Amino acid sequence: MNNAGKLRYVVFLTAVAALGGLLFGYDTAIIAGAIAYLKETFGLSAFGEGLAVSIVLVGCMIGAAVAGTLCDRMGRRRFMLLSAVFFFISAVGCALPQNLVQFLAFRWIGGLAIGAASIVCPLYISEIAPPKIRGALVSVNQLAIVTGILVSYFVSWTLVGAGPANWRWMFATGAVPAVVFILFVLRIPESPRWLLKQGRDKEAQDVLGRVNEAAVAEVEMRAIRDALSQESGSIRELFRPGLRKVLFIGVFLAVFQQITGINAVIYYAPRFFETAGLGRSSAIFQSALIGLVNLVFTLVAIALVDKWGRKPMLLTGCAGMGLSFVLLGAAFKFQLFSGPLVLVLTLLYIAFFAMTQGPIIWVVISEIFPNRLRGRAMAIATAALWVADFAVSLSFPVIADKLHESFAFWLYAAMCAIDFVFIAAMLPETKGKSLEEIEKRWMKLRSI
């Protein structure tokens, strides 16, 4: 296979794994269009509204928490297949409930699938990607997530006039990409790093040879074996000097990706556009613009992440997101609703998030952990991310009702400032380094 063929193959593998990201985005964001109708169907209070939105995140926490151990035992490919089946069950179940309890149960199952996919999909991509383009390829997973969000917004807007059962169709459409995901996962190989960890050297060499030049594949094989030989594989290893620091960095970045406010915008955008005076259909359509901007600026991230580096882009994002929230809070505080200001500031925030925090945090937490422990370490960081997401999603309508939207936006701006300081002080640059080179850096700190 020539170099162009190898590139096409690794892009194909990336695209298949990224279908999990597409379902992740669709399943998390479809609630934004459905919640107003769901609220009317079941007569939800502000707390009930927050619970209907955030119950999926309880599943995400559990799915992420168990995903590391399971994908290390089962393999990345089989675990992706399991998550695809759960996506399908959730889509069908959420379309057919007769009461709120049934809806919450199937939405929770969807959360298990999302939590699993949020770990295994970027993990698989990072382990099959050549170092020079790993940042871009892992960012494709985020591109798929925001594409799923965008599709969910347009589906919701299209179904606004479909009658009182429209929210059922919003959820049911998610079954289609779930089936596609199942069929394509059956066609891809296992991660070469997982295969080597299982002693299946010949299979690992075959996969590495299909995505790299022969000489590079051989160097990769030796580097992976060397890294694996220096790891005990015990989760306790992550709490030793050096690796304890990298675990803290991963958890902090994951949590702050959420508490800087992204899912208050993604899940509740129609709500605060309605607060700003728009009708429901127009509010959902403007939410679709959020999805479009999210998609466009994720493409910017893919183009720049392996050129500019992870750290400079994350710092730029924190500054831009924080400024956007300061101005958006002022717009709500002083009710500056007569023009497009609220929409423009919301889109500005989304643009900065989409080209920095959105994709790059997933890149960083998929590459900074050691090979043998990568699945379980990512599970800890990602479970923390979903806990933070749950807290933001459940609290936003309560904060908005009790303290005002402006308070929530200024709180998120303060979190952006803290995140900026942390990244500037603590995050090393990983651009262009192999996974084994990154691991050696932490191993040196561990020996100090």
Secondary structure, 3 states (H helix, E strand, C coil): CCHHHHHHHHHHHHHHHHHHHHHHHHHHHHHHHHHHHHHHHHCCCHHHHHHHHHHHHHHHHHHHHHHHHHHHHHCHHHHHHHHHHHHHHHHHHHHCCCCHHHHHHHHHHHHHHHHHHHHHHHHHHHHHCCHHHHHHHHHHHHHHHHHHHHHHHHHHHHCCCCCCCHHHHHHHCCHHHHHHHHHHHCCCCCCHHHHHHCCCHHHHHHHHHHHCCHHHHHHHHHHHHHHHHCCCCCHHHHHCCCHHHHHHHHHHHHHHHHHCCHHHHHHHHHHHHHHCCCCHHHHHHHHHHHHHHHHHHHHHHHHHHHHHCHHHHHHHHHHHHHHHHHHHHHHHHCCCCCCCHHHHHHHHHHHHHHCCHHHHHHHHHHHCCCCCCHHHHHHHHHHHHHHHHHHHHHHHHHHHHHCCHHHHHHHHHHHHHHHHHHHHHHCCCCCCCCHHHHHHHHHHHHHC
